[in-house]
Amino acid sequence: MRNHRVHVFLAVMVGGCGSSGGGANPDAQVVEAAVSQQEAAAAPSPYCTAKPALASVTDLSGTWVARVVGSLQVSALGTTLHPQNVFYILTTISQSGSSVIADGRYCDRTEIDDKGTLVPVIIPDKWAHTEKPVHRNGSYSPGNDGVPVLNFPELVEVAGAVLASPSTDPLPTDPADPRLLDEDGDGHPGITVNLSGIAPGSLYSVQRQTTSVVAVAVAPDRLEGALTFSSSQVVVDSNPSTLKDLYAHSVSAPDLTACASTFAMVKVGLSRSLDGGVVDGGTIGTGDVDGGQSSAIGCDWVRANEAVLFP
C-alpha cells in the first residue's frame, strides 16, 4: 500500500506541526515536489515547460506513458493546503492528419501533500492500481508560431458512480444510491480511502475530475504541457461515521497558480533506455494498450519505471 491523502479532508486536521502525508518513498516525494515547483517557477506560458518546442515532431502515433499532475487549493478552519494529484496513464495514440485518438488506462494514482497534515491517508493498491480505461479525442496541429500543439479538450470522469450525465448530474450522497459503483471491488460503495494518524478510519467516496491539455514536443519521444484541472468529491459513508461529518467542513477549488497543474508524456518503444536510465525488465515492448490484451508492456511495468520515465 502507499500513503496518500484525501484532498479535501485533511485540511480540517491541520495542526501546523510540519509533518508530511508521505508515501511509499517520502524522500522521493519531497524531491519530486521540489522539482515540480522549480519547473513551474521557470516555466513560460502557455505550455509550462522551459524547454524549446520542436517543430519537427509531426506524428504522435505509438505507445506512450503520460503523467498528469493536478493541483488543488483546499481550505478549512482558516488553513489552505495545495495537494497535487498525480496519475500515470499507459496509452496508445493513433493520428490521422491533425486528429488524434488516445486509448489507454490508468496505471497508478498518487498524491503529494503540503507539510502540516496530521492525518496521513493510505489509498489501498486496489484503488491506486485500478486500471480504469480512458479514451480521449484531440488534435495535433501547428499553433500560431508554427509548432505543432497537442490539444485534448475538456474531459469529465467520475470515479465511484455511474451517472447518466457525468458533467452535470449531482454526485451521490446516500450510500444506498443505485448509481454508486464499487469501483475498487472492496465491498464498499464508491472508492475507499483509509485514514491513519490522529483520525484513523475509512472514507467511501465519489469523485468527479475535469481535465484538458495543451502540450508541445520537447524531444522526439517527450511532450510537456499545461493541464487545466478540477476535482470534487463527496463522502457517501465513513467508518467511523464522524469522519464524514468532519469532511463536510472543508472546501476545495482548482489551484489557479500558473503551471501548478502539468502534463508530460513519454513515448516507449523497443530496446531503448530512457533519459540515461535503464528500465526495469530490459527492453520496452510496443503494442495496443487498450484493454491490455496485446501489449508487450503493462501497468506493472509502468509502476516499476515511473521514476525512470519521469526523473
C-alpha positions as CSV (number, residue, x, y, z in Angstrom):
1,M,0.0,0.0,0.0
2,R,1.0,3.6,-0.5
3,N,0.4,6.5,1.9
4,H,-1.6,9.2,0.2
5,R,-4.1,11.9,1.3
6,V,-7.8,12.8,0.6
7,H,-7.5,16.2,-0.9
8,V,-10.4,17.9,0.9
9,F,-10.4,16.2,4.3
10,L,-7.0,16.7,5.7
11,A,-7.2,20.5,5.9
12,V,-9.7,20.0,8.8
13,M,-7.0,18.2,10.7
14,V,-4.0,20.5,10.1
15,G,-2.3,21.4,13.3
16,G,0.8,23.2,12.0
17,C,3.3,20.6,13.2
18,G,5.1,20.5,9.8
19,S,4.6,16.8,9.2
20,S,4.0,15.4,5.7
21,G,1.5,12.9,4.5
22,G,4.3,10.9,3.0
23,G,4.2,7.9,0.6
24,A,5.9,4.7,-0.2
25,N,9.0,6.8,-0.5
26,P,8.6,10.1,1.3
27,D,12.1,11.4,0.4
28,A,11.3,10.8,-3.3
29,Q,8.0,12.7,-2.9
30,V,9.9,15.7,-1.4
31,V,12.3,15.7,-4.2
32,E,9.6,15.4,-6.8
33,A,7.6,18.2,-5.2
34,A,10.7,20.5,-5.2
35,V,11.5,19.7,-8.8
36,S,7.9,20.4,-9.8
37,Q,8.0,23.7,-8.0
38,Q,11.2,24.7,-9.7
39,E,9.9,23.7,-13.1
40,A,6.7,25.6,-12.5
41,A,8.6,28.7,-11.4
42,A,10.7,28.7,-14.6
43,A,8.1,27.6,-17.0
44,P,6.8,30.1,-19.5
45,S,3.2,30.3,-20.5
46,P,1.3,28.6,-22.1
47,Y,3.0,25.1,-22.2
48,C,4.6,25.0,-18.7
49,T,8.0,23.9,-20.0
50,A,11.3,25.8,-20.1
51,K,12.5,23.5,-22.9
52,P,12.3,24.6,-26.6
53,A,9.4,23.2,-28.6
54,L,10.2,21.1,-31.7
55,A,8.5,21.7,-35.0
56,S,10.0,18.5,-36.4
57,V,7.8,16.1,-34.4
58,T,4.6,15.8,-36.6
59,D,3.2,12.4,-35.8
60,L,2.4,11.1,-32.3
61,S,1.3,7.6,-33.3
62,G,2.6,5.0,-30.9
63,T,2.6,3.9,-27.3
64,W,3.1,6.5,-24.5
65,V,3.1,6.9,-20.8
66,A,1.5,10.1,-19.5
67,R,2.0,11.7,-16.1
68,V,-0.9,14.1,-15.2
69,V,-0.3,16.3,-12.2
70,G,-3.4,18.2,-11.0
71,S,-3.2,20.8,-8.1
72,L,-5.9,21.9,-5.8
73,Q,-6.4,24.6,-3.1
74,V,-8.1,23.1,0.0
75,S,-9.4,25.4,2.7
76,A,-10.9,24.7,6.2
77,L,-10.8,26.4,9.5
78,G,-8.6,29.2,8.2
79,T,-6.0,26.9,6.7
80,T,-5.2,26.4,3.0
81,L,-3.3,23.4,1.5
82,H,-2.1,22.7,-2.0
83,P,-2.2,19.0,-2.7
84,Q,-1.1,17.5,-6.0
85,N,-3.0,14.6,-7.5
86,V,-0.6,12.5,-9.7
87,F,-1.8,10.0,-12.3
88,Y,0.1,7.7,-14.6
89,I,-1.6,6.5,-17.8
90,L,-0.5,4.0,-20.4
91,T,-2.0,4.8,-23.7
92,T,-1.8,4.2,-27.5
93,I,-2.2,7.3,-29.7
94,S,-3.5,7.0,-33.3
95,Q,-3.1,10.0,-35.5
96,S,-4.7,10.8,-38.9
97,G,-3.9,14.2,-40.2
98,S,-4.3,16.6,-37.3
99,S,-6.8,14.3,-35.4
100,V,-5.5,12.1,-32.6
101,I,-7.2,9.4,-30.6
102,A,-5.8,8.2,-27.3
103,D,-7.0,4.9,-25.8
104,G,-5.4,3.5,-22.6
105,R,-5.9,3.0,-18.9
106,Y,-4.8,4.4,-15.6
107,C,-1.9,2.6,-14.0
108,D,-1.2,4.4,-10.8
109,R,-2.6,7.2,-8.6
110,T,-0.5,9.1,-6.0
111,E,-0.7,12.4,-4.2
112,I,1.9,14.9,-3.0
113,D,0.9,16.8,0.1
114,D,1.9,20.1,1.8
115,K,3.6,19.8,5.1
116,G,1.4,20.2,8.1
117,T,-1.2,17.5,7.8
118,L,-1.8,15.3,10.9
119,V,-3.9,12.6,9.1
120,P,-1.9,10.6,6.5
121,V,-4.1,8.6,4.2
122,I,-3.5,5.2,2.8
123,I,-5.0,4.6,-0.6
124,P,-5.1,0.8,-0.9
125,D,-3.5,-0.7,-4.1
126,K,-7.0,-1.9,-5.0
127,W,-7.8,1.7,-6.0
128,A,-4.4,3.2,-6.7
129,H,-3.8,0.4,-9.2
130,T,-7.3,0.0,-10.6
131,E,-6.8,0.0,-14.4
132,K,-9.7,2.2,-15.4
133,P,-9.9,2.8,-19.2
134,V,-9.6,6.3,-20.5
135,H,-10.4,7.5,-24.1
136,R,-9.7,10.9,-25.4
137,N,-10.1,12.7,-28.8
138,G,-7.9,15.6,-29.6
139,S,-5.8,17.3,-32.2
140,Y,-2.1,17.9,-33.0
141,S,-1.7,20.8,-35.3
142,P,0.5,23.9,-35.7
143,G,-0.1,26.8,-33.4
144,N,0.4,30.5,-34.1
145,D,4.2,30.0,-34.0
146,G,4.1,27.1,-36.5
147,V,5.0,24.5,-33.8
148,P,2.5,21.6,-33.5
149,V,0.4,21.6,-30.3
150,L,-1.3,18.7,-28.8
151,N,-4.8,19.7,-27.6
152,F,-7.0,17.4,-25.6
153,P,-10.3,19.2,-24.9
154,E,-12.1,19.0,-21.6
155,L,-12.8,15.5,-20.3
156,V,-15.1,14.8,-17.3
157,E,-14.5,11.5,-15.4
158,V,-16.4,10.1,-12.5
159,A,-15.0,7.5,-10.1
160,G,-17.2,5.5,-7.8
161,A,-20.5,6.0,-9.6
162,V,-22.2,5.7,-13.0
163,L,-24.0,8.9,-13.9
164,A,-26.3,9.5,-16.9
165,S,-24.7,12.9,-17.4
166,P,-21.2,12.8,-15.8
167,S,-20.7,16.6,-16.3
168,T,-23.9,17.8,-14.7
169,D,-25.6,15.1,-12.6
170,P,-25.1,15.7,-8.8
171,L,-22.8,13.2,-7.2
172,P,-24.5,10.6,-4.9
173,T,-24.7,11.4,-1.2
174,D,-26.6,8.4,0.0
175,P,-24.8,5.1,0.4
176,A,-27.9,3.3,-0.9
177,D,-28.0,5.4,-4.1
178,P,-28.2,2.8,-7.0
179,R,-25.8,4.9,-9.1
180,L,-22.9,4.1,-6.8
181,L,-20.2,1.7,-8.1
182,D,-17.8,-0.3,-6.0
183,E,-15.1,0.6,-8.5
184,D,-12.2,-0.8,-6.4
185,G,-14.0,-4.0,-5.7
186,D,-13.5,-3.9,-1.9
187,G,-17.2,-4.4,-0.9
188,H,-17.8,-0.7,0.0
189,P,-19.7,1.9,-2.1
190,G,-17.6,4.2,-4.3
191,I,-13.8,4.2,-3.8
192,T,-12.2,3.6,-0.4
193,V,-9.5,5.7,1.2
194,N,-8.1,4.7,4.6
195,L,-7.0,7.3,7.2
196,S,-4.2,7.0,9.7
197,G,-2.6,9.3,12.2
198,I,-4.9,11.1,14.7
199,A,-8.1,10.2,13.0
200,P,-7.9,6.5,11.8
201,G,-10.8,5.1,9.7
202,S,-12.1,4.8,6.2
203,L,-13.9,7.1,3.8
204,Y,-16.1,5.8,1.0
205,S,-16.4,8.5,-1.7
206,V,-17.3,9.5,-5.2
207,Q,-15.1,11.8,-7.3
208,R,-15.6,14.0,-10.4
209,Q,-12.5,15.1,-12.2
210,T,-12.2,17.5,-15.2
211,T,-9.1,17.9,-17.3
212,S,-7.9,19.5,-20.5
213,V,-4.4,19.6,-22.0
214,V,-2.2,21.7,-24.3
215,A,1.3,20.4,-24.9
216,V,4.3,20.5,-27.3
217,A,7.1,18.2,-28.2
218,V,10.3,19.0,-26.4
219,A,12.1,15.8,-27.7
220,P,11.1,13.2,-30.4
221,D,9.8,11.0,-27.5
222,R,8.6,13.5,-25.0
223,L,5.8,16.1,-24.7
224,E,5.3,18.6,-22.0
225,G,2.4,21.0,-21.4
226,A,-0.2,22.7,-19.2
227,L,-3.1,20.9,-17.6
228,T,-6.4,22.6,-16.6
229,F,-7.6,20.5,-13.6
230,S,-10.5,20.5,-11.2
231,S,-11.8,17.8,-8.9
232,S,-14.7,17.5,-6.5
233,Q,-15.6,14.7,-4.0
234,V,-18.5,13.5,-1.9
235,V,-18.1,11.2,1.0
236,V,-21.1,8.9,1.0
237,D,-20.2,7.0,4.1
238,S,-17.3,6.5,6.5
239,N,-16.1,4.4,9.4
240,P,-16.4,5.8,12.0
241,S,-19.3,7.9,10.9
242,T,-17.9,11.1,12.4
243,L,-15.3,11.3,9.6
244,K,-18.0,12.0,7.1
245,D,-19.2,14.9,9.2
246,L,-15.7,16.4,9.6
247,Y,-15.1,16.2,5.8
248,A,-18.1,18.5,5.2
249,H,-16.2,21.4,6.8
250,S,-13.7,21.7,4.0
251,V,-13.8,23.4,0.6
252,S,-11.7,22.6,-2.5
253,A,-11.0,24.6,-5.7
254,P,-8.6,24.4,-8.6
255,D,-5.2,25.9,-7.8
256,L,-5.0,28.7,-10.4
257,T,-1.3,29.4,-9.9
258,A,0.3,29.4,-13.3
259,C,1.6,25.9,-14.1
260,A,0.5,24.4,-10.8
261,S,-1.0,21.6,-12.9
262,T,1.1,20.0,-15.6
263,F,1.2,17.2,-18.2
264,A,4.1,15.2,-19.6
265,M,4.1,12.2,-21.9
266,V,6.9,9.8,-22.8
267,K,6.9,7.5,-25.9
268,V,8.0,4.0,-25.2
269,G,9.5,1.6,-27.9
270,L,11.6,-1.4,-28.4
271,S,15.1,-1.8,-26.9
272,R,15.7,1.7,-25.6
273,S,16.7,3.3,-22.3
274,L,15.0,6.5,-21.0
275,D,16.8,9.7,-20.1
276,G,20.0,7.7,-19.4
277,G,18.3,5.3,-17.1
278,V,17.8,1.6,-17.5
279,V,14.2,0.4,-17.5
280,D,13.1,-2.4,-15.2
281,G,12.9,-5.6,-17.1
282,G,15.1,-4.6,-20.0
283,T,13.6,-3.7,-23.4
284,I,10.3,-1.9,-23.8
285,G,7.7,-3.5,-26.0
286,T,5.1,-1.7,-28.0
287,G,1.5,-2.5,-28.9
288,D,-2.1,-1.7,-28.3
289,V,-2.6,-1.0,-24.6
290,D,-6.3,-0.5,-24.6
291,G,-7.6,-3.5,-22.6
292,G,-4.1,-4.9,-22.2
293,Q,-4.6,-7.9,-24.4
294,S,-1.9,-7.4,-27.0
295,S,0.5,-5.0,-25.3
296,A,4.1,-6.2,-24.6
297,I,4.1,-3.8,-21.6
298,G,1.5,-3.2,-19.0
299,C,0.7,-1.2,-15.9
300,D,3.1,-3.3,-13.7
301,W,5.9,-2.2,-15.9
302,V,4.7,1.5,-15.7
303,R,4.6,1.4,-11.9
304,A,8.0,-0.1,-11.7
305,N,9.5,2.5,-14.0
306,E,7.8,5.8,-13.0
307,A,11.0,7.4,-11.7
308,V,12.9,6.5,-14.9
309,L,10.2,7.7,-17.2
310,F,9.8,11.0,-15.3
311,P,13.0,11.6,-13.5
